[in-house]
């Protein structure tokens, strides 16, 4: 079984989505859940950003 490489660009993109959801939840629904989403989003963005040199190339 081949081991797949991790796509760190996807980590960064997922982090952006979590940050957006966190801001929305923080402003309107639940402050605790919003802060948690922002924290998870920041973590994903840090992981993706630290490994930017390993981002897969986009096919055009």
N, C-alpha and C positions, 0 to 999 in steps of 0.2 A: 504494500500500500504506500503510495506516494504521500509525503507530507507536504501540505500546501503552505505557501508563503503567506504571511500576514499582510493584508492590504492596509497600510497605515493611513492612506488617504481616506479610506472609509471611516476609520476611527475619528479623524478630524471632522468629517462631514456629520457623523452621528453626534459628535460633541456640539456642533452648531445647532442641530435640531433640539437636543436636550436643553441647551441654553435658552432657546426661544420658548420652548414649553415651560421652562422654569420661570421666565419673566412673566409669561401669561398667567401661570398659576399663582405667582407671587402677587400680582396686581389684582387678581379677581377671585380666585377660588380659595386657596389655602396657603398661607405664608410658609408653613413648615414644609409642605410638599414642594412648593416653588423653590425654596432654598436647597432642598435635596436635589432637585432636577438641575439647578444651576451648578451645584457641586459636582454631580456626575458628569455634566456637560464639560465643565472645566477640566476634569480629570481626563476625559476622552480627548479633548483638544490638546492637552499637554502631551499625552502619549503620542498622538499623531504628529504634533509639531516637532517633538524631539527626534522623531524618526523620519523626518522629511526627506532625507537622502535615500530612504528605502521605498518611497512612494512609487507605485507602479506607473509606467508610462501610459498615457492615454492614446489609444489608437485613433487616428484621424482618417 
